[in-house]
Amino acid sequence: MPSWQEMIQICNKYNIVSLGEGAPIFEPPEFLVQNLMEAIKEGYNHYSSCYGVPQARKYLAEFYSPKFKKTINPANEVLITNGANASTGCLLEAFCRNQNDEVIIIEPYFPRYTSLTQLSSGTIRTVPMVVGDDNQWHLDLDIFRETLSEKTRVLMLNTPHNPTGKVFSQEELEEISEILEEFPHVYVISDEVYEFLTFDDHKHHIFANIKDNWNKTVTVYSGGKLLACTGWKVGWSFAPEEIIRQAVVINDTCTYCHNVPGQIAVAKSLKQAYSEEYNGATSFVDYQIADFKKCHDILVKGLNELELPIKPISASGGYFIYADISELKDLVPEKYFKQDEYEDDKDTIIEKNDFGNPVPLDLAVSRWLAMEKKVVTMPGTFFNFKNSPYKSDKYIRFAICRGEKVTKDAIANL
């Protein structure tokens, strides 16, 4: 069972306010729906190339070439997959041959990175981000350098970052790039699915644009995140031909093709998402940024004003923020630290995660907040590797993508 399913099941069973799941509250824009209908009527309803629908790849290459400052070849440098998750999975399967191939994952992380690495037979090595004196997250570059070796096959990079909301600066990415120059055999899978969603003066920077990183980097994107259609499962990747070709072999074997009309609709909608007015905003993208930033600010202000000692760490972008809950330990009833005793319903169908007895602080806090404060969050334990020396149980994750009303309701409950 995916670790976060326990909290989703609690939410569904008790019908409580959720700031747990990273699914936007609003529906896809009308222009996307219309483009889908047109694609169906135009005959995009049957099998396509395992690279993705050619016309969709053409749209993607045209839209992203200026961002990458190069002409992307739609024939062999673009791969469309069953969501961004499938892109990552295909790439890890292609890169990792056996347990001697190590994948470095920056911790905390999106949990699919570890499950996909395990599926590919690779070995997981984590490196930590830590909160500095500026109350912001920073990669420990010394540990990162020490962890790299001849066995390292892949670095999983994610900016803007899930779950912390960190946006890596140009300087930070250049520091990572410089260290990797000592290990030219290492590929980089750069998960940039939230690239459109940065706040205030923070800017997204493409890792592949630094020096010659294009030659060893696969950059992964998500139509579901960008266009609020996460269930459509349309993701894509850009990389040199020889890398894309390896991933295509896996994609062809596992999926072959998927959501053909959705590929056309999403790719065709990119320009509209950035250029057409939407609900009073200059574009759908700007509308999302404004909505998420408003929820972020409401949440941070509300948490800081609570009597409960929950200390938020402001995000620079993405769908989430982390909050320090280490001072809550003495306030949480003992039953929440016991694996199977926090519900009164002995016949419950909720599947509980087993992280040992007593359970970690963050899981106890999330269960307590859900059952007694009626607010679902996600424990930081879900975003750490079980055997990691760097794992921490002092943080929980809040989603800022659930809309103003839900966010205000959550603060009121807390």
Buried (B, 14 or more C-beta within 10 A) or exposed (E): EEBBEBBBBBBEBBEBBBBBBBBBBBEBBEBBBBBBEBBBEEEBEEEBBBBBBBBBBBBBBBBBBEBBEBEBBBBBBBBBBBBBBBBBBBBBBBBBEEEEBBBBBBBBBBBBBBBBBBEBBBBBBBBBBEBEEEEBBBBBBEBBBEBBEEEBBBBBBBBBBBBBBBBBBBEBBBBBBEBBEEBEEBBBBBBBBBBBBBBEEBEBBBBBBBEEBBEBBBBBBBBBBBBBBBEBBBBBBBBBEEBBBBBBEBBBEBBEBBBBBBBBBBBBBBBBBBEBEBEEBEBBBBBBBBBBBBBBBBBBEBBEEEEBEBBBBBBBBBBBBBBBBBEBBEEBBEBBBEBEBBBEEEEBEBEBBEBEEEBBBBBBBBBBBBBEBBBBBBBBBBBBBEEBEBBBBBBBBBBBBBBEEBBBBBBEEB
